[in-house]
Amino acid sequence: MNNLVEGQVYLNGEYLPLSEAKVSVLDRGFLFGDGVYEVIPSYSGHLFRMQDHLDRLQDSMNNIRLQLPYSFEQWMEILTPLLDKTKDQYIYLQITRGVAATRDHAFPKDTVPTVFAMCSDIKPLAGVEAGVKALTMEDSRWEMCNVKATTLLANVLLRQQAVEQGCAEAILHRNGYVTEGAASNLFAVIDGILMTPEKTTEILPGITRKVILELAQANNFKLSEEIISLEALKTASEIWITSSTREIIPVVELDSTPVGDGSPGPIFYKMKQLFQEYKKSV
Ligand SMILES: Cc1ncc(COP(=O)(O)O)c(C=O)c1O
């Protein structure tokens, strides 16, 4: 049972209707994009891989030197009232460096971080089962893509460019090798091997990516975390994009060319099944 009236959000220690949740225009999240966030799925009221999400949040905060020493239990206490046990949902959690007295790039002293969380329903995405189209694009983001920073302008522009060309995602590359999607990680089946770019500061260490790697290992898939050239990606028999809210989505057309036979491949169906079974088991 939900403890709150529907539509309530959490802001700095209070639960209130979304329309009443306000932050100052001097908040550094607003002025500088000086903050980090998490997106945590919840299935029937159970937060999925919560420890992994909190570990990544802590890493993001460490990277931007933002301190907020909440324990697992404190986060659970804050987030649980937002959940509805009858639904599949996701929590959006954002922490900024807080409100400063004046606008100055350097960190203000004694600022209290702004903590905001809201919960939304995960809506089934129409048509994605059949696969989506994607475009490859030069990765124009900064060099700390391992940080889940609210500063997302490059991602926004890249995704928008893809959408304007009838595609669901931009698949990014730097110096001739692929990194990830604008808001997803990337997997490809090349010469029968399930591959994903290795974990570096050039990609976000996705929790969905982590779960897929665990499942692939436990089920003896041929698997490799390595550098994938753009050229090699174009020879893939399967390409998937993965994220917490969209799980695993097959890409069936890359740069207007069919991937494999232009429909989702057998390894996708196998992993999708394993992923659904895993979700039910936890
Ligand atoms: C740039 C980027 N990479 C990867 C992911 C996937 O991460 P996760 O599986 O933890 O949602 C996301 C999620 O939004 C993302 O924005």
The ligand as a Tripos MOL2 file, in Angstrom:
@<TRIPOS>MOLECULE
LIG
   16    16     1     0     0
SMALL
NO_CHARGES

@<TRIPOS>ATOM
      1 C1         24.3910    7.5140  -20.7050 C.3       1 LIG1
      2 C2         23.7370    6.3180  -20.0940 C.ar      1 LIG1
      3 N1         24.3490    5.1260  -20.2040 N.ar      1 LIG1
      4 C3         23.8080    4.0090  -19.6840 C.ar      1 LIG1
      5 C4         22.5770    4.0370  -19.0380 C.ar      1 LIG1
      6 C5         21.9990    2.7640  -18.4700 C.3       1 LIG1
      7 O1         22.1710    2.6950  -17.0840 O.3       1 LIG1
      8 P1         21.1760    1.8400  -16.1720 P.3       1 LIG1
      9 O2         21.1350    0.4740  -16.7440 O.co2     1 LIG1
     10 O3         21.7740    1.8780  -14.8240 O.co2     1 LIG1
     11 O4         19.8400    2.5240  -16.2510 O.co2     1 LIG1
     12 C6         21.9140    5.2500  -18.8920 C.ar      1 LIG1
     13 C7         20.6430    5.3040  -18.1850 C.2       1 LIG1
     14 O5         19.9110    6.2430  -18.2310 O.2       1 LIG1
     15 C8         22.5080    6.4290  -19.4280 C.ar      1 LIG1
     16 O6         21.9060    7.6130  -19.3090 O.3       1 LIG1
@<TRIPOS>BOND
     1     1     2 1
     2     2     3 ar
     3     2    15 ar
     4     3     4 ar
     5     4     5 ar
     6     5     6 1
     7     5    12 ar
     8     6     7 1
     9     7     8 1
    10     8     9 2
    11     8    10 1
    12     8    11 1
    13    12    13 1
    14    12    15 ar
    15    13    14 2
    16    15    16 1
@<TRIPOS>SUBSTRUCTURE
     1 LIG1         1 GROUP 0 **** ****
